[in-house]
Amino acid sequence: MGDDISFKSFYDAVLLKSKSYPSMTEPMLPRRTRAPRRIENGTGEPTYPATAQNFYRRIYFEAIDLMVNAIEQRFVQPSFDTWDARMEFYLVKALNSQDNSTELQIMEKFYGGDVDIEMLTAQMKNVEIAAEGW
């Protein structure tokens, strides 16, 4: 998703879709502007993309990077390792018809109202019944 081939495919698909809207024009570069002197840094001239495709390519990759970083911040946390391990123990014990109340209590304490313990227990009973038939 974060490579040139994916961007080219995405860009071509958007161009093709835009053809079905007669009022829509071809992508254009935005008007060139210069940063105010008070926030300019350096003495070099500002750089501008050569084509509209290059302009939107930069935006595409910035958006992909922001999404990946947001997902990593949300889901790559030590608490998820705890969740994975406890859930795995819980499932294995349920499939072996062993007492899994300790894992259930830990999940209930850790996740509080985020997990419907009664619903999870009922669903695991169904898993146990299905596992007996294997």
N, C-alpha and C positions, 0 to 999 in steps of 0.2 A: 504494500500500500504506500510505502514511503520511498518509492523509486521513480525514475524517469518514465519507465514503461507504464506504470500505474497512472501517473499524471497525464501522460499523452492520451491514454485510453479515456480517462475522465474528461479531459479537455475536448477530445473529439466527440464524445457522447453529448456533452453540453452544447457544442456547436451544432450537432445534428438535431438535437431537440429544439434549439432556438429557431431553426428554420421553419418549424411548424407555427411560429408566431410572427406574422408578417410585420407587426409594428416594432419588432426587436431588431436592433442593428448589430453589426459585427462588433466584437469586442475592440475597444480602443484604449490607448494609453491615456491615463489621466493627464490633465494639464500639468506642465512642469512648474513646480513652485520651488522657492528657495526658503530655507529656514531663516527666521529672524536672526539678525546679527548677534543678539544677546545670547542665543543658544547655539550658535555655530561653533564647531570645534575644528581646529585645523585650518589650513589655508587652501587646501585642494578644492577643486570644483566638485560639486555633487555629481553622483553617478545616477543615471537613469536607465531603466531596461530598454533594450533596443526594440522589442516587439511587445504586443499585448500578451502574447503567450508567455513570454519571459516574466512579465509583470505578475500575471496570475499564477505562474509556477511558484514564485516566491511566496505568495499568499497561501497557496495550497500546502506547501511544505511547512509553513508556520502553523497552519491550522492542524495538520497531522501531528506535529511536535507537541502542540498544546494539548491535544486530545490524549496522546500517549502519556504525557506527563501527568495529566489529571487522573487517568486510569491507574497509573502506577502509584500515585499518592494515595488514592482511595483504597486500592486493593492489595498493595504490597506492604503489609504491616505485620508485625509480630503476632498480633491477635488472630490473624487468619491462619497462621501456622498452628496455633492452639486449637482453633476451630477445626481445622483439617484433621489433626490427630485425634481429638475427642470424638468427632463425627465418625471417623474410621473405626475407632474402638466400639462406639455405639452400634454401628452397622454390623460389625463382625460378631459382636455378642448377640445381637438380635437374630442374625442368621443362624447362630449356633444355639439358639434358645437359652442363652445364659442371662443372668441378671445384669441389666445395664442401667440400673437406677442411679448409680454413682455418676456415670457420664451424663445422664439426663439432668441430674441436679446441678452439675457443673455448667451445662449449657444454659439451664434456666437462670442460674445466678449470673452468669456472664452476659447473656443476651437479654435478660429480663423480658419485656413485652415485645421484643422484636421477633421472638419465636413462639408460636402457639404450641405449647408443650402438649396439650390435650390432643390437638390435631396430629402432631408428630407421633405421639404414642399410638393413636388409632391407625395411622398409616404404617407404622412399624409392625403392628399386629398383622396387617394384611401382608407385609413382606414376609413375616415369619410363617404365615399360613402358606404362602406361595412357595417358600423355600422348602417346606416339608414335602411338597409335591414333586420336587426335583429329584 
